[in-house]
Amino acid sequence: MMIRDLMTKDPVTVSPDTSVEDLARTLLVHRINGLPVVDENRHLLGVVTAADLIYRAADERFEPRQSVWKENFWISFLNPEGAHPSKGVGHTAAEVMTSKVHSVEPDAQPSVAARLMTDYQCVMLPVVEAGKVVGVISRHDLLKHLSEIVPTF
């Protein structure tokens, strides 16, 4: 069995300019934990997860911030490649997504996805073929597969 047999085909995706509010609504409506962020040609740009949005909520609502200006100053001062808005103040998918994303190919073994998910604490992985997102595989997909192949699980 390959990833293509387990993945969700033609997954829900978002564009980089999707608002944080729409990201949250999409995750809730589809009852999923992550969304690939793609360009108009379905090339993978990043991933937004529920954790990214929870981080934003915790950052903005639960703890008063000392000074956004100071935080942004230190981020820009210490970041030699240029400052990027923190996930806590981002307003679009491009500003809150993780851009260094692990992905798998549809013809990979499920164990490859399982290893990536455990090593990098991923809730889902985009499945990329010929540079385009063709699916996603989640922890739930792998768990379902495991329960089918291990009878005592």
C-alpha positions as CSV (number, residue, x, y, z in Angstrom):
1,M,0.0,0.0,0.0
2,M,1.2,3.5,-0.9
3,I,0.5,7.0,0.3
4,R,-1.8,7.5,-2.7
5,D,-4.0,4.7,-1.4
6,L,-4.4,6.4,2.0
7,M,-4.3,10.1,1.3
8,T,-7.2,12.5,1.0
9,K,-7.3,13.3,-2.7
10,D,-7.9,16.9,-3.9
11,P,-7.6,18.4,-0.4
12,V,-9.0,21.7,0.8
13,T,-6.3,24.3,0.2
14,V,-6.0,28.0,0.7
15,S,-4.2,30.9,-1.0
16,P,-1.5,33.0,0.7
17,D,-3.9,35.9,1.0
18,T,-6.6,34.0,2.8
19,S,-7.5,35.8,6.1
20,V,-6.8,34.3,9.5
21,E,-10.6,34.3,10.1
22,D,-11.2,32.4,6.9
23,L,-8.4,29.9,7.8
24,A,-10.1,29.2,11.2
25,R,-13.5,28.8,9.6
26,T,-12.2,26.4,7.0
27,L,-10.4,24.3,9.6
28,L,-13.6,24.1,11.7
29,V,-16.0,23.5,8.8
30,H,-14.0,20.7,7.4
31,R,-12.9,19.3,10.8
32,I,-9.3,19.2,9.8
33,N,-6.0,20.2,11.6
34,G,-4.0,21.6,8.7
35,L,-4.3,23.2,5.3
36,P,-1.8,23.4,2.5
37,V,-1.2,27.0,1.3
38,V,-0.8,26.9,-2.5
39,D,-0.3,29.3,-5.4
40,E,-2.7,29.5,-8.4
41,N,-1.0,26.5,-9.9
42,R,-1.3,24.4,-6.8
43,H,2.4,24.6,-6.0
44,L,3.0,24.2,-2.3
45,L,4.0,27.4,-0.4
46,G,3.4,26.3,3.1
47,V,1.1,24.8,5.7
48,V,-1.2,26.4,8.2
49,T,-2.3,24.3,11.2
50,A,-4.8,24.8,14.0
51,A,-1.7,25.1,16.3
52,D,-0.6,28.2,14.3
53,L,-4.0,29.8,14.9
54,I,-4.0,28.8,18.6
55,Y,-0.6,30.3,18.9
56,R,-2.1,33.6,17.6
57,A,-5.0,33.4,20.1
58,A,-2.7,32.8,23.0
59,D,-0.3,35.5,21.9
60,E,-3.1,38.1,21.4
61,R,-5.7,37.3,24.0
62,F,-4.4,35.3,26.9
63,E,-1.3,37.2,27.9
64,P,-0.9,40.9,27.7
65,R,2.0,41.8,25.5
66,Q,4.7,44.1,26.9
67,S,5.4,45.9,23.7
68,V,4.8,44.8,20.1
69,W,7.2,47.4,18.9
70,K,10.0,46.0,21.1
71,E,9.3,42.4,20.0
72,N,9.3,43.4,16.4
73,F,12.6,45.4,16.9
74,W,14.4,42.4,18.4
75,I,13.0,40.1,15.8
76,S,14.3,42.4,13.0
77,F,17.6,43.0,14.8
78,L,18.3,39.4,15.4
79,N,17.1,38.1,12.1
80,P,19.8,38.7,9.4
81,E,17.5,37.7,6.5
82,G,15.0,40.4,7.3
83,A,12.1,40.6,9.7
84,H,8.9,38.6,9.2
85,P,5.8,39.2,11.2
86,S,5.3,36.8,14.0
87,K,2.5,34.3,13.8
88,G,0.8,36.2,16.6
89,V,0.4,39.3,14.5
90,G,-0.1,37.9,11.1
91,H,-3.4,38.5,9.2
92,T,-3.1,36.2,6.2
93,A,-2.1,32.6,5.5
94,A,1.3,33.9,4.2
95,E,2.0,35.6,7.5
96,V,1.1,32.7,9.8
97,M,2.0,29.6,7.7
98,T,5.0,27.4,8.1
99,S,7.0,27.7,4.9
100,K,9.6,25.0,5.5
101,V,7.3,22.1,5.0
102,H,7.9,18.4,4.8
103,S,5.9,16.6,2.1
104,V,5.7,13.2,0.6
105,E,5.2,11.7,-2.8
106,P,2.1,9.6,-3.6
107,D,4.2,6.6,-4.3
108,A,6.1,6.6,-1.0
109,Q,5.5,4.0,1.7
110,P,3.2,5.0,4.6
111,S,6.2,4.5,6.9
112,V,7.9,7.5,5.3
113,A,5.0,9.7,6.3
114,A,4.9,8.2,9.8
115,R,8.6,8.8,10.3
116,L,8.3,12.5,9.1
117,M,5.2,13.0,11.3
118,T,6.9,11.6,14.4
119,D,10.3,13.2,13.8
120,Y,8.9,16.7,13.1
121,Q,5.6,16.7,15.1
122,C,3.5,17.1,11.9
123,V,-0.3,16.6,12.1
124,M,-0.5,16.2,8.3
125,L,1.7,16.2,5.3
126,P,1.0,17.5,1.8
127,V,1.3,15.0,-0.9
128,V,3.2,16.5,-3.8
129,E,3.5,15.1,-7.3
130,A,5.2,17.0,-10.2
131,G,5.5,20.0,-7.9
132,K,1.7,20.2,-7.2
133,V,-0.3,19.3,-4.2
134,V,-2.5,16.3,-5.1
135,G,-3.4,15.2,-1.6
136,V,-2.8,15.3,2.1
137,I,-2.1,12.5,4.6
138,S,-2.9,12.9,8.2
139,R,-2.1,11.1,11.4
140,H,-5.7,9.8,11.3
141,D,-5.1,8.3,7.9
142,L,-2.0,6.5,9.2
143,L,-3.8,5.3,12.3
144,K,-6.6,3.9,10.3
145,H,-4.2,2.1,8.1
146,L,-2.3,0.7,11.1
147,S,-5.5,-0.5,12.7
148,E,-6.3,-2.4,9.5
149,I,-3.0,-4.2,9.2
150,V,-2.4,-4.9,12.8
151,P,-5.4,-6.9,14.1
152,T,-4.6,-6.5,17.8
153,F,-4.2,-2.8,17.6
